[in-house]
Amino acid sequence: MTNDEIRGFIDNAIQENQVMLFMKGTPHEPACGFSARTAGALNALGVQYAALDILPDPRIREELSGLSGWPTIPQLFVKGELVGGSDIVMEMFESGELAELLGVEQPEEPAEAPQPEPARQRIGLENNLAD
Amino acid sequence: MPTSSELKERIEAALPGSAVAVEDLTGGGDHFRAEVVSDQFAGLSRIQQHKLVYDVFGAEIGGPIHALSIKTSTPGGAQ
């Protein structure tokens, strides 16, 4: 895969998914505390989102940061626009702005909110052994 | 290895008149948290505010500086 193809794939993912999270690891197995908190905020709000693990190839991060102008991971995009990294997402989650942006109700007790199954970006290698 | 005081000085130099506090989160010189108060943030979105701070360090973010957590505000407290 060329760098241009990776960039094209990332660009498509941002345009095609209303809520798109680039993170280290997956929502089920985050590989970094910042990514875990950001995915956790989305889970607590009960929104469907797509997530892409940037770790399998260092070029994913390079191309993503080149495209967004944002140097760190995670990066959350809503309706094709960069919302921010974990600091901004957590600030907006706590203030209720994130719920407003996503058009959902702010949970009264986030810790007890149901944890929905997040939508995952399929790459064709998943198995269904867990089912 | 970058230090908290070095990061603080560089942010203050790039954003004259700002008040900056930098904490080394792990003591290892690679995970930092910066709180920056500057009137240059007035009228900017959070994204734009954080980018101003990230831009001080360019490619060092993700390199020698593994993580830089940022909190920005203006002197009046408004975003």
Backbone of each chain as ProteinMPNN parsed JSONL, in Angstrom:
{"seq_chain_A": "MTNDEIRGFIDNAIQENQVMLFMKGTPHEPACGFSARTAGALNALGVQYAALDILPDPRIREELSGLSGWPTIPQLFVKGELVGGSDIVMEMFESGELAELLGVEQPEEPAEAPQPEPARQRIGLENNLAD", "coords_chain_A": {"N_chain_A": [[0.852, -1.202, 0.0], [0.609, 2.166, -0.915], [1.719, 5.4, 0.363], [-0.018, 7.367, -0.521], [-2.328, 5.884, -0.999], [-2.947, 5.101, 1.573], [-3.475, 7.581, 2.71], [-5.704, 8.284, 1.19], [-7.493, 6.314, 2.016], [-7.809, 7.009, 4.719], [-8.911, 9.552, 4.456], [-11.337, 8.93, 3.193], [-12.514, 7.426, 5.256], [-12.926, 9.402, 7.149], [-14.738, 11.043, 5.832], [-16.88, 9.338, 5.348], [-17.842, 8.335, 7.728], [-19.918, 9.424, 10.212], [-19.135, 9.776, 12.862], [-15.936, 9.437, 13.674], [-13.233, 7.79, 14.969], [-9.807, 7.881, 15.457], [-7.411, 5.891, 16.884], [-5.145, 4.473, 19.379], [-4.949, 1.094, 19.449], [-8.041, -0.692, 20.021], [-11.589, 0.063, 20.569], [-12.383, -1.954, 22.328], [-9.993, -2.993, 23.228], [-8.108, -0.795, 24.122], [-4.909, 0.741, 23.564], [-3.677, 2.685, 24.944], [-3.88, 5.178, 27.425], [-5.009, 7.688, 26.835], [-6.407, 7.225, 24.468], [-8.171, 5.311, 25.44], [-9.746, 6.789, 27.235], [-11.002, 8.587, 25.519], [-12.483, 6.92, 23.754], [-14.062, 5.829, 25.728], [-15.649, 8.0, 26.497], [-17.26, 8.329, 24.253], [-18.547, 5.862, 24.281], [-19.961, 6.126, 26.664], [-21.808, 8.021, 25.949], [-23.315, 6.616, 24.254], [-23.246, 6.638, 21.477], [-23.021, 5.571, 18.049], [-20.022, 4.729, 16.524], [-17.204, 4.784, 14.289], [-14.06, 3.181, 14.486], [-10.55, 3.338, 14.12], [-7.588, 1.599, 14.392], [-4.422, 2.926, 14.758], [-2.011, 1.777, 15.06], [-1.021, -0.53, 13.555], [0.54, 0.211, 11.283], [3.077, 2.525, 10.94], [2.803, 4.526, 9.087], [0.145, 5.195, 8.931], [-0.39, 6.931, 11.042], [1.35, 9.008, 10.344], [0.289, 9.906, 7.903], [-2.302, 10.579, 8.686], [-1.841, 12.676, 10.548], [-0.635, 14.449, 8.82], [-2.762, 15.073, 7.215], [-4.66, 16.149, 8.993], [-3.315, 18.034, 10.453], [-2.858, 17.757, 13.088], [-0.969, 16.715, 15.826], [-1.078, 14.529, 17.618], [-2.37, 11.37, 18.936], [-5.328, 10.14, 20.46], [-7.561, 11.08, 17.676], [-10.532, 12.696, 17.089], [-13.138, 12.812, 14.788], [-16.027, 14.497, 13.714], [-18.695, 14.5, 11.574], [-16.908, 14.894, 9.442], [-15.203, 16.847, 10.408], [-12.373, 17.777, 12.355], [-12.568, 17.331, 15.765], [-10.976, 17.146, 18.021], [-8.284, 16.087, 20.248], [-7.731, 13.895, 23.09], [-7.813, 15.64, 25.318], [-9.473, 17.817, 24.581], [-11.79, 16.439, 23.834], [-12.521, 15.232, 26.273], [-12.946, 17.48, 27.885], [-15.116, 18.574, 26.531], [-16.918, 16.519, 26.785], [-17.372, 16.486, 29.541], [-18.518, 18.977, 29.902], [-20.845, 18.764, 28.546], [-20.97, 19.611, 25.953], [-20.138, 17.822, 24.009], [-22.13, 15.875, 23.87], [-24.134, 17.491, 22.906], [-23.087, 18.244, 20.411], [-23.127, 15.756, 19.187], [-25.743, 15.227, 19.178], [-27.109, 13.828, 21.204], [-28.487, 12.768, 24.422], [-27.061, 14.003, 27.408], [-25.706, 11.7, 29.627], [-26.915, 11.086, 32.962], [-25.539, 9.706, 34.916], [-22.641, 8.873, 33.96], [-20.976, 6.663, 34.501], [-22.629, 4.52, 34.84], [-23.873, 4.159, 32.517], [-25.13, 2.292, 29.721], [-22.937, 0.171, 27.84], [-22.591, 0.392, 24.63], [-22.183, -1.617, 21.673], [-19.474, -0.652, 19.832], [-19.258, 0.577, 16.474], [-17.086, -0.94, 14.197], [-14.254, -0.426, 12.133], [-14.107, -2.394, 9.386], [-11.589, -4.553, 8.366], [-11.366, -6.888, 7.114], [-10.099, -8.998, 8.29], [-11.088, -9.977, 10.575], [-12.155, -12.445, 12.933], [-14.829, -14.591, 14.043], [-14.757, -15.834, 16.457], [-15.271, -15.052, 19.036], [-17.983, -14.893, 19.231]], "CA_chain_A": [[0.0, 0.0, 0.0], [1.417, 3.386, -0.966], [1.296, 6.432, 1.305], [-1.192, 8.035, -1.092], [-3.489, 5.015, -0.782], [-3.279, 5.182, 3.001], [-4.106, 8.88, 2.938], [-7.026, 8.213, 0.584], [-8.32, 5.478, 2.89], [-8.109, 7.802, 5.921], [-9.807, 10.629, 4.037], [-12.644, 8.298, 3.011], [-13.051, 7.039, 6.561], [-13.379, 10.631, 7.811], [-15.913, 11.571, 5.126], [-17.991, 8.391, 5.296], [-18.344, 8.011, 9.055], [-20.369, 10.611, 10.957], [-18.278, 9.877, 14.043], [-14.774, 8.613, 13.316], [-12.176, 7.917, 15.971], [-8.506, 7.255, 15.219], [-6.917, 5.639, 18.237], [-4.177, 3.391, 19.542], [-5.721, -0.065, 19.887], [-9.449, -0.697, 19.619], [-12.446, 0.42, 21.705], [-12.401, -3.063, 23.291], [-8.656, -3.146, 23.798], [-7.303, 0.402, 23.857], [-3.501, 0.505, 23.87], [-3.139, 3.927, 25.483], [-4.87, 5.777, 28.325], [-5.705, 8.803, 26.179], [-7.356, 6.609, 23.544], [-9.19, 4.635, 26.258], [-10.671, 7.795, 27.78], [-11.789, 9.166, 24.427], [-13.467, 5.905, 23.365], [-14.967, 5.691, 26.867], [-16.613, 9.107, 26.463], [-18.23, 8.018, 23.191], [-19.346, 4.734, 24.772], [-20.867, 6.608, 27.708], [-22.886, 8.77, 25.302], [-24.14, 5.66, 23.52], [-23.303, 6.892, 20.032], [-22.327, 4.648, 17.156], [-18.88, 5.371, 15.892], [-16.218, 3.914, 13.668], [-12.75, 3.375, 15.084], [-9.446, 2.743, 13.384], [-6.341, 1.468, 15.145], [-3.351, 3.483, 13.927], [-0.738, 1.134, 15.394], [-0.451, -1.569, 12.675], [1.512, 0.729, 10.323], [3.409, 3.905, 11.363], [2.419, 5.501, 8.06], [-1.236, 5.636, 9.166], [-0.306, 8.116, 11.876], [2.0, 10.087, 9.586], [-0.646, 10.453, 6.91], [-3.415, 11.199, 9.417], [-1.406, 13.964, 11.084], [-0.414, 15.321, 7.674], [-4.07, 15.492, 6.722], [-5.436, 16.904, 9.983], [-2.498, 19.062, 11.087], [-2.913, 17.525, 14.546], [0.181, 15.823, 15.969], [-1.166, 13.422, 18.578], [-3.449, 10.388, 18.869], [-6.39, 9.973, 19.464], [-8.183, 12.191, 16.971], [-11.959, 12.444, 16.851], [-13.778, 13.606, 13.733], [-17.477, 14.427, 13.651], [-19.168, 15.063, 10.296], [-15.783, 15.294, 8.604], [-14.394, 17.908, 11.004], [-11.605, 17.407, 13.54], [-13.057, 17.893, 17.027], [-9.808, 17.302, 18.869], [-7.691, 14.926, 20.888], [-8.42, 13.477, 24.312], [-8.059, 16.768, 26.243], [-10.64, 18.572, 24.127], [-12.968, 15.566, 23.887], [-12.94, 15.047, 27.67], [-13.513, 18.762, 28.326], [-16.436, 18.739, 25.911], [-17.78, 15.491, 27.373], [-17.749, 16.889, 30.893], [-19.357, 20.186, 29.869], [-22.091, 18.487, 27.835], [-20.883, 20.078, 24.564], [-19.958, 16.688, 23.104], [-23.471, 15.317, 23.692], [-24.863, 18.432, 22.051], [-22.535, 18.116, 19.058], [-23.506, 14.461, 18.629], [-27.201, 15.145, 19.167], [-27.622, 12.83, 22.154], [-28.681, 13.259, 25.781], [-25.952, 13.814, 28.341], [-26.135, 10.763, 30.678], [-26.829, 11.651, 34.311], [-24.436, 9.027, 35.591], [-21.905, 8.238, 32.872], [-20.342, 5.408, 34.882], [-23.586, 3.421, 34.783], [-24.507, 4.126, 31.199], [-24.858, 1.035, 29.007], [-21.795, 0.232, 26.933], [-23.026, -0.194, 23.362], [-21.155, -2.176, 20.793], [-19.084, 0.366, 18.865], [-19.041, 0.136, 15.099], [-15.651, -1.055, 13.931], [-13.836, -0.384, 10.741], [-13.764, -3.769, 8.993], [-10.449, -4.651, 7.461], [-11.441, -8.17, 6.446], [-9.271, -10.017, 8.95], [-11.684, -10.342, 11.852], [-12.835, -13.734, 13.019], [-16.028, -14.499, 14.875], [-14.598, -16.834, 17.509], [-15.806, -14.563, 20.3], [-19.443, -14.989, 19.228]], "C_chain_A": [[0.885, 1.248, 0.0], [0.898, 4.393, 0.064], [0.047, 7.157, 0.8], [-2.457, 7.211, -0.869], [-3.924, 5.065, 0.68], [-4.005, 6.494, 3.283], [-5.53, 8.9, 2.376], [-7.995, 7.42, 1.446], [-8.758, 6.268, 4.126], [-9.13, 8.885, 5.585], [-11.229, 10.092, 3.849], [-13.303, 7.983, 4.339], [-13.625, 8.263, 7.273], [-14.673, 11.138, 7.165], [-17.128, 10.653, 5.269], [-18.582, 8.054, 6.656], [-18.658, 9.292, 9.812], [-19.465, 10.866, 12.157], [-17.126, 8.903, 13.836], [-13.655, 8.862, 14.321], [-10.914, 7.174, 15.511], [-7.838, 7.11, 16.571], [-5.791, 4.615, 18.22], [-4.916, 2.212, 20.16], [-7.15, 0.051, 19.384], [-10.303, -0.275, 20.81], [-12.493, -0.685, 22.761], [-11.059, -3.233, 23.981], [-7.801, -1.932, 23.464], [-5.864, 0.172, 24.319], [-2.86, 1.73, 24.5], [-4.241, 4.582, 26.309], [-5.671, 6.893, 27.675], [-6.766, 8.265, 25.218], [-8.5, 5.946, 24.319], [-10.219, 5.636, 26.768], [-11.58, 8.352, 26.695], [-12.858, 8.191, 23.953], [-14.51, 5.745, 24.473], [-16.034, 6.782, 26.885], [-17.682, 8.828, 25.413], [-19.134, 6.872, 23.63], [-20.387, 5.218, 25.775], [-22.037, 7.376, 27.101], [-23.766, 7.861, 24.455], [-24.236, 5.946, 22.035], [-22.58, 5.786, 19.276], [-21.152, 5.387, 16.554], [-17.991, 4.328, 15.245], [-14.871, 4.22, 14.303], [-11.691, 2.694, 14.226], [-8.192, 2.76, 14.262], [-5.184, 1.947, 14.258], [-2.04, 2.708, 14.105], [-0.172, 0.16, 14.344], [0.587, -1.058, 11.684], [1.812, 2.188, 10.69], [2.984, 4.961, 10.344], [0.986, 5.993, 8.255], [-1.204, 6.932, 9.978], [0.301, 9.296, 11.123], [1.021, 10.747, 8.625], [-1.816, 11.155, 7.589], [-3.012, 12.579, 9.912], [-1.122, 14.957, 9.965], [-1.72, 15.913, 7.174], [-4.764, 16.447, 7.69], [-4.649, 18.077, 10.561], [-2.45, 18.91, 12.604], [-1.879, 16.457, 14.879], [-0.038, 14.561, 16.792], [-2.367, 12.521, 18.292], [-4.02, 10.253, 20.278], [-6.79, 11.264, 18.753], [-9.623, 11.809, 16.671], [-12.477, 13.4, 15.775], [-15.284, 13.406, 13.809], [-17.92, 15.168, 12.395], [-18.011, 15.639, 9.481], [-14.878, 16.358, 9.186], [-13.645, 17.379, 12.222], [-12.173, 18.11, 14.772], [-11.891, 18.102, 17.982], [-9.254, 15.978, 19.344], [-8.357, 14.684, 22.227], [-8.7, 14.643, 25.261], [-9.352, 17.486, 25.881], [-11.898, 17.717, 24.244], [-13.453, 15.41, 25.332], [-13.533, 16.329, 28.238], [-14.939, 18.919, 27.806], [-17.422, 17.711, 26.435], [-18.294, 15.971, 28.726], [-18.684, 18.097, 30.888], [-20.706, 19.936, 29.194], [-22.059, 18.916, 26.369], [-20.789, 18.916, 23.576], [-21.315, 16.037, 22.822], [-24.271, 16.185, 22.73], [-24.406, 18.297, 20.596], [-23.021, 16.835, 18.384], [-25.012, 14.259, 18.614], [-27.758, 14.059, 20.057], [-27.8, 13.486, 23.523], [-27.423, 13.025, 26.598], [-26.412, 12.84, 29.421], [-25.971, 11.399, 32.055], [-25.67, 11.03, 35.076], [-23.655, 8.23, 34.561], [-21.361, 6.856, 33.227], [-21.31, 4.231, 34.731], [-24.3, 3.334, 33.449], [-24.197, 2.798, 30.518], [-23.7, 1.212, 28.043], [-22.196, -0.41, 25.604], [-21.846, -0.759, 22.588], [-20.727, -1.096, 19.812], [-18.944, -0.225, 17.462], [-17.543, 0.074, 14.85], [-15.379, -1.001, 12.447], [-13.403, -1.789, 10.365], [-12.55, -3.746, 8.077], [-10.365, -6.035, 6.836], [-10.652, -9.279, 7.116], [-9.905, -10.51, 10.25], [-12.185, -11.783, 11.808], [-14.011, -13.575, 13.967], [-15.968, -15.469, 16.039], [-15.234, -16.385, 18.812], [-17.322, -14.723, 20.376], [-19.949, -16.328, 19.609]], "O_chain_A": [[1.798, 1.369, 0.817], [-0.215, 4.258, 0.573], [-0.833, 7.517, 1.583], [-3.523, 7.758, -0.587], [-5.116, 5.071, 0.985], [-5.01, 6.524, 3.993], [-6.444, 9.452, 2.99], [-9.16, 7.79, 1.596], [-9.919, 6.209, 4.534], [-10.086, 9.108, 6.328], [-12.199, 10.711, 4.284], [-14.492, 8.237, 4.533], [-14.671, 8.184, 7.917], [-15.584, 11.601, 7.853], [-18.265, 11.122, 5.307], [-19.698, 7.543, 6.737], [-17.787, 10.135, 10.027], [-19.08, 12.001, 12.438], [-17.324, 7.688, 13.825], [-13.194, 9.99, 14.499], [-10.962, 5.981, 15.215], [-7.709, 8.08, 17.318], [-5.518, 3.979, 17.203], [-5.448, 2.317, 21.265], [-7.435, 0.793, 18.445], [-9.815, -0.251, 21.94], [-12.626, -0.4, 23.951], [-10.991, -3.571, 25.162], [-6.889, -2.009, 22.64], [-5.621, -0.498, 25.323], [-1.635, 1.813, 24.585], [-5.411, 4.541, 25.926], [-6.867, 7.035, 27.928], [-7.882, 8.782, 25.159], [-9.657, 6.012, 23.904], [-11.42, 5.368, 26.74], [-12.772, 8.564, 26.916], [-14.011, 8.579, 23.768], [-15.693, 5.549, 24.197], [-17.184, 6.527, 27.242], [-18.868, 9.061, 25.65], [-20.34, 6.899, 23.385], [-21.539, 4.787, 25.749], [-23.131, 7.389, 27.664], [-24.83, 8.271, 23.991], [-25.204, 5.543, 21.391], [-21.657, 5.154, 19.79], [-21.277, 6.534, 16.126], [-18.019, 3.15, 15.602], [-14.572, 5.37, 14.621], [-11.914, 1.613, 13.68], [-7.798, 3.796, 14.796], [-4.988, 1.443, 13.152], [-1.071, 2.953, 13.385], [1.048, 0.03, 14.245], [1.451, -1.832, 11.273], [0.893, 3.006, 10.747], [2.823, 6.134, 10.68], [0.641, 7.084, 7.801], [-1.891, 7.9, 9.654], [-0.163, 10.43, 11.241], [0.932, 11.971, 8.542], [-2.271, 12.202, 7.126], [-3.748, 13.548, 9.723], [-1.336, 16.159, 10.125], [-1.789, 17.073, 6.769], [-5.378, 17.429, 7.273], [-5.24, 19.012, 11.099], [-2.047, 19.831, 13.315], [-1.902, 15.384, 14.276], [0.74, 13.614, 16.679], [-3.256, 12.867, 17.514], [-3.241, 10.251, 21.232], [-6.422, 12.367, 19.156], [-9.905, 10.761, 16.089], [-12.282, 14.614, 15.843], [-15.76, 12.279, 13.95], [-17.558, 16.326, 12.186], [-18.116, 16.723, 8.907], [-13.895, 16.747, 8.556], [-14.201, 16.629, 13.025], [-12.248, 19.338, 14.815], [-11.824, 19.118, 18.673], [-9.681, 14.906, 18.916], [-9.441, 15.211, 22.48], [-9.724, 14.641, 25.944], [-10.208, 17.734, 26.73], [-12.941, 18.192, 24.692], [-14.656, 15.45, 25.589], [-14.508, 16.284, 28.987], [-15.842, 19.335, 28.532], [-18.62, 17.982, 26.524], [-19.486, 15.878, 29.023], [-19.54, 18.228, 31.763], [-21.602, 20.778, 29.254], [-22.992, 18.632, 25.619], [-21.288, 19.001, 22.454], [-21.617, 15.69, 21.68], [-24.986, 15.685, 21.861], [-25.222, 18.243, 19.676], [-23.292, 16.813, 17.183], [-25.507, 13.253, 18.106], [-28.762, 13.431, 19.721], [-27.333, 14.601, 23.76], [-26.792, 11.973, 26.494], [-27.414, 13.109, 30.083], [-25.025, 12.149, 32.296], [-24.925, 11.711, 35.78], [-23.954, 7.062, 34.31], [-21.289, 5.977, 32.369], [-20.888, 3.093, 34.523], [-25.218, 2.533, 33.273], [-23.119, 2.238, 30.715], [-23.51, 2.295, 27.491], [-22.145, -1.633, 25.471], [-20.687, -0.419, 22.826], [-21.554, -0.653, 19.014], [-18.56, -1.383, 17.296], [-16.813, 0.973, 15.267], [-16.168, -1.467, 11.625], [-12.456, -2.326, 10.939], [-12.512, -2.984, 7.111], [-9.414, -6.336, 6.114], [-10.544, -10.38, 6.576], [-9.336, -11.353, 10.944], [-12.591, -12.273, 10.754], [-14.163, -12.539, 14.616], [-17.004, -15.886, 16.557], [-15.686, -17.21, 19.606], [-17.89, -14.691, 21.467], [-21.16, -16.543, 19.646]]}, "seq_chain_B": "MPTSSELKERIEAALPGSAVAVEDLTGGGDHFRAEVVSDQFAGLSRIQQHKLVYDVFGAEIGGPIHALSIKTSTPGGAQ", "coords_chain_B": {"N_chain_B": [[16.953, 15.551, 26.761], [13.755, 16.908, 27.178], [12.728, 19.413, 29.579], [10.303, 20.423, 32.118], [10.59, 23.162, 32.676], [11.907, 24.073, 30.456], [10.008, 23.64, 28.434], [8.005, 25.355, 29.33], [9.297, 27.87, 29.109], [9.639, 27.993, 26.348], [7.012, 28.015, 25.36], [6.105, 30.382, 26.484], [7.776, 32.188, 25.192], [6.924, 31.937, 22.587], [4.3, 32.721, 22.711], [3.852, 35.644, 23.569], [3.344, 37.27, 26.69], [1.773, 35.334, 27.782], [0.576, 33.166, 30.416], [2.029, 30.389, 31.779], [1.944, 27.054, 32.894], [3.742, 24.16, 33.389], [3.772, 20.691, 33.748], [5.583, 17.82, 34.517], [4.437, 14.799, 33.874], [5.158, 12.171, 34.408], [7.673, 12.295, 35.371], [9.588, 11.466, 33.744], [10.393, 13.037, 31.653], [9.027, 12.959, 29.231], [6.241, 12.884, 29.105], [3.996, 15.383, 29.311], [2.049, 18.008, 30.86], [0.454, 20.948, 29.975], [-0.695, 24.059, 31.052], [-2.098, 26.813, 29.706], [-2.546, 30.233, 29.657], [-3.674, 32.766, 27.711], [-4.138, 35.859, 26.004], [-4.117, 35.736, 23.337], [-5.653, 33.621, 22.573], [-8.208, 34.43, 22.358], [-11.299, 34.378, 20.723], [-10.632, 32.188, 19.201], [-11.185, 28.746, 18.206], [-11.19, 25.768, 20.286], [-9.614, 23.814, 19.081], [-7.967, 25.398, 17.436], [-6.666, 26.881, 19.392], [-5.245, 24.885, 20.802], [-3.625, 23.999, 18.763], [-1.939, 26.179, 18.37], [-0.297, 25.913, 20.568], [0.775, 23.328, 20.224], [2.167, 23.822, 17.883], [4.441, 25.141, 18.691], [6.238, 23.191, 19.237], [6.393, 21.508, 17.09], [7.651, 18.835, 15.188], [8.683, 17.595, 17.384], [6.7, 16.727, 19.034], [5.378, 13.631, 19.706], [7.802, 12.657, 19.109], [10.637, 13.233, 20.877], [9.047, 14.423, 22.831], [6.664, 12.619, 24.022], [3.969, 12.808, 24.795], [1.809, 15.52, 25.093], [-0.303, 17.064, 27.064], [-2.881, 19.426, 26.955], [-4.257, 22.409, 28.297], [-6.161, 25.148, 27.645], [-6.866, 28.646, 28.073], [-8.38, 31.936, 28.166], [-7.383, 35.107, 29.629], [-9.707, 36.247, 30.697], [-11.22, 34.051, 31.144], [-13.044, 33.108, 29.373], [-13.754, 30.9, 26.616]], "CA_chain_B": [[15.597, 15.286, 27.279], [13.12, 18.183, 27.534], [12.282, 19.566, 30.961], [9.109, 21.252, 32.262], [10.891, 24.593, 32.613], [12.237, 24.383, 29.065], [8.739, 23.737, 27.697], [7.332, 26.582, 29.78], [9.968, 29.026, 28.501], [9.407, 28.036, 24.898], [5.621, 28.437, 25.097], [6.002, 31.808, 26.824], [8.469, 32.949, 24.159], [6.132, 31.893, 21.348], [3.037, 33.423, 22.959], [4.251, 36.675, 24.533], [2.306, 37.715, 27.612], [0.986, 34.215, 28.289], [0.942, 32.559, 31.694], [2.157, 28.977, 31.441], [2.396, 26.107, 33.911], [3.997, 22.864, 32.77], [4.019, 19.636, 34.725], [6.111, 16.565, 33.96], [3.458, 13.891, 34.48], [5.747, 10.901, 34.841], [9.031, 12.513, 35.853], [10.502, 10.864, 32.769], [10.765, 13.989, 30.613], [8.394, 12.729, 27.924], [4.795, 13.098, 29.172], [3.82, 16.668, 29.972], [0.762, 18.694, 30.814], [0.671, 22.393, 29.948], [-1.862, 24.935, 31.175], [-1.675, 28.053, 29.073], [-3.527, 31.32, 29.65], [-3.155, 33.789, 26.799], [-5.221, 36.603, 25.34], [-4.098, 35.397, 21.91], [-6.625, 32.569, 22.306], [-9.547, 35.024, 22.24], [-11.945, 34.248, 19.42], [-10.219, 30.965, 18.503], [-11.773, 27.497, 18.687], [-10.251, 24.983, 21.101], [-8.664, 23.199, 18.16], [-6.986, 26.405, 17.024], [-5.868, 27.219, 20.583], [-4.297, 23.804, 21.09], [-2.648, 23.943, 17.678], [-0.935, 27.214, 18.623], [0.663, 25.381, 21.544], [1.487, 22.219, 19.58], [3.059, 24.341, 16.841], [5.703, 25.559, 19.305], [7.153, 22.05, 19.325], [6.486, 20.852, 15.78], [7.848, 17.38, 15.087], [9.111, 17.01, 18.674], [5.523, 16.032, 19.574], [5.388, 12.286, 19.139], [9.205, 12.253, 19.135], [11.146, 13.332, 22.249], [7.896, 14.687, 23.7], [5.695, 11.581, 23.633], [2.604, 13.262, 24.99], [1.638, 16.852, 25.672], [-1.702, 17.332, 27.348], [-2.971, 20.881, 26.927], [-5.487, 23.094, 28.694], [-5.986, 26.554, 27.27], [-7.941, 29.58, 28.412], [-8.01, 33.343, 28.039], [-7.343, 35.709, 30.972], [-11.067, 36.47, 31.192], [-11.821, 32.761, 31.46], [-13.89, 32.658, 28.271], [-13.033, 30.041, 25.653]], "C_chain_B": [[14.95, 16.612, 27.689], [12.711, 18.216, 29.008], [11.04, 20.462, 30.994], [9.439, 22.717, 32.077], [11.267, 25.006, 31.194], [10.955, 24.543, 28.237], [8.016, 25.031, 28.039], [7.948, 27.801, 29.109], [9.669, 29.136, 27.014], [7.982, 28.46, 24.556], [5.489, 29.936, 25.372], [6.681, 32.689, 25.777], [7.627, 33.026, 22.888], [4.82, 32.669, 21.489], [3.305, 34.509, 24.0], [3.072, 37.112, 25.4], [1.487, 36.581, 28.192], [1.468, 33.785, 29.669], [0.905, 31.051, 31.496], [2.596, 28.173, 32.661], [2.576, 24.761, 33.23], [4.38, 21.862, 33.85], [4.555, 18.415, 33.971], [5.323, 15.436, 34.624], [4.088, 12.626, 35.036], [7.113, 11.089, 35.497], [10.066, 11.997, 34.872], [10.902, 11.792, 31.636], [10.142, 13.704, 29.266], [6.875, 12.872, 27.929], [4.526, 14.366, 29.98], [2.376, 17.123, 29.928], [1.033, 20.189, 30.892], [-0.658, 23.111, 30.12], [-1.422, 26.307, 30.704], [-2.824, 29.056, 29.094], [-2.964, 32.422, 28.773], [-4.306, 34.537, 26.153], [-5.203, 36.373, 23.829], [-5.098, 34.301, 21.551], [-8.026, 33.133, 22.041], [-10.082, 34.857, 20.828], [-11.562, 32.997, 18.648], [-10.983, 29.76, 19.063], [-10.736, 26.758, 19.532], [-9.172, 24.35, 20.226], [-7.558, 24.187, 17.797], [-6.083, 26.804, 18.197], [-4.812, 26.154, 20.849], [-3.219, 23.72, 20.01], [-1.555, 24.985, 17.872], [0.138, 26.692, 19.574], [1.461, 24.221, 20.935], [2.536, 22.736, 18.593], [4.406, 24.813, 17.404], [6.723, 24.429, 19.208], [7.27, 21.235, 18.037], [6.642, 19.348, 15.884], [8.346, 16.754, 16.388], [7.955, 16.288, 19.365], [5.451, 14.666, 18.896], [6.805, 11.748, 19.014], [9.691, 12.312, 20.574], [10.036, 13.633, 23.257], [6.793, 13.71, 23.301], [4.27, 12.092, 23.717], [2.614, 14.64, 25.631], [0.146, 17.097, 25.81], [-1.839, 18.838, 27.535], [-4.31, 21.342, 27.495], [-5.267, 24.565, 28.43], [-7.151, 27.376, 27.789], [-7.448, 30.996, 28.159], [-8.065, 33.962, 29.43], [-8.73, 35.949, 31.555], [-11.782, 35.188, 31.538], [-12.706, 32.247, 30.349], [-13.074, 31.811, 27.312], [-12.785, 30.792, 24.379]], "O_chain_B": [[15.536, 17.364, 28.467], [12.392, 17.186, 29.603], [10.753, 21.172, 30.03], [8.699, 23.45, 31.42], [10.993, 26.129, 30.77], [10.838, 25.472, 27.437], [7.486, 25.714, 27.163], [7.233, 28.665, 28.6], [9.471, 30.23, 26.486], [7.763, 29.179, 23.581], [4.856, 30.668, 24.61], [6.226, 33.799, 25.502], [7.617, 34.046, 22.199], [4.296, 33.204, 20.512], [3.018, 34.318, 25.182], [1.956, 37.298, 24.913], [0.596, 36.82, 29.007], [2.62, 34.014, 30.04], [-0.118, 30.495, 31.095], [3.516, 28.572, 33.375], [1.661, 24.273, 32.566], [5.191, 22.141, 34.734], [4.034, 18.039, 32.921], [5.52, 15.151, 35.806], [3.607, 12.072, 36.025], [7.649, 10.162, 36.104], [11.268, 12.076, 35.123], [11.661, 11.397, 30.75], [10.662, 14.154, 28.245], [6.271, 12.972, 26.861], [4.794, 14.416, 31.181], [1.589, 16.691, 29.086], [1.759, 20.646, 31.775], [-1.629, 22.814, 29.425], [-0.483, 26.889, 31.246], [-3.924, 28.775, 28.617], [-1.892, 32.957, 29.058], [-5.323, 33.943, 25.795], [-6.135, 36.755, 23.122], [-5.368, 34.068, 20.373], [-8.913, 32.423, 21.568], [-9.394, 35.162, 19.854], [-12.091, 32.753, 17.563], [-11.377, 29.747, 20.229], [-9.549, 27.083, 19.496], [-7.99, 24.346, 20.569], [-6.372, 23.859, 17.844], [-4.888, 27.035, 18.018], [-3.645, 26.463, 21.089], [-2.06, 23.413, 20.292], [-0.387, 24.727, 17.581], [1.323, 26.985, 19.415], [2.678, 24.141, 21.109], [3.63, 22.183, 18.474], [5.397, 24.875, 16.675], [7.925, 24.676, 19.109], [8.143, 20.377, 17.914], [5.876, 18.672, 16.571], [8.428, 15.531, 16.497], [8.163, 15.373, 20.162], [5.462, 14.565, 17.669], [7.008, 10.547, 18.836], [9.227, 11.54, 21.413], [10.076, 13.162, 24.394], [6.067, 13.956, 22.338], [3.458, 11.843, 22.826], [3.34, 14.887, 26.593], [-0.567, 17.307, 24.829], [-1.008, 19.459, 28.197], [-5.355, 20.753, 27.218], [-4.311, 25.162, 28.925], [-8.269, 26.882, 27.929], [-6.255, 31.228, 27.963], [-8.714, 33.416, 30.322], [-8.915, 35.867, 32.769], [-12.843, 35.221, 32.161], [-13.091, 31.078, 30.36], [-11.859, 31.975, 27.202], [-12.194, 30.247, 23.447]]}, "name": "protein", "num_of_chains": 2, "seq": "MTNDEIRGFIDNAIQENQVMLFMKGTPHEPACGFSARTAGALNALGVQYAALDILPDPRIREELSGLSGWPTIPQLFVKGELVGGSDIVMEMFESGELAELLGVEQPEEPAEAPQPEPARQRIGLENNLADMPTSSELKERIEAALPGSAVAVEDLTGGGDHFRAEVVSDQFAGLSRIQQHKLVYDVFGAEIGGPIHALSIKTSTPGGAQ"}
